[in-house]
Amino acid sequence: MATKTTDRVTVRVDPELKAKVQHDLKEMGLDMSTLITMTFKQIARTHRLPFTPDANSPMDIAVANVLAGNVVQHGSVDDYLKEIDSYDDTED
C-alpha cells in the first residue's frame, strides 16, 4: 500500500491569538492541521477564500465603540471644543 506524503506549512502568529483559536477549534472538535487542510481544499475547489475579508471602516469602528459603551462624555460643547483644540494635529 502506498503511503501518503504531506508538506509542512509554517506560519508565525501571535501566541494569544493562537491559543484562542486552538481553544475554539477544540470546542468544534478540530485542530489547526484539520482547519488548514479544510481551508486549502475549499480554496482549491472554489478558487476563492471561504470567507470575505474586509477592513473595518472608521465608521464601523466608531459604531462598535459606541455600542460597547466606549465613549467620552463632555459636560458641554465648550468642553468638547477645548478637548478638540488640545489635540496636536502635527502627530501622525
Stockholm file with secondary structure:
# STOCKHOLM 1.0

chainA/1-92         MATKTTDRVTVRVDPELKAKVQHDLKEMGLDMSTLITMTFKQIARTHRLPFTPDANSPMDIAVANVLAGNVVQHGSVDDYLKEIDSYDDTED
#=GR chainA/1-92 SS CCCCCCCCCCCCCCHHHHHHHHHHHHHTTCCHHHHHHHHHHHHHHHSSCSSCCCCCCHHHHHHHHHHTTCCCCCSSHHHHHHHHHHSCTTCC
#=GC SS_cons        CCCCCCCCCCCCCCHHHHHHHHHHHHHTTCCHHHHHHHHHHHHHHHSSCSSCCCCCCHHHHHHHHHHTTCCCCCSSHHHHHHHHHHSCTTCC
//
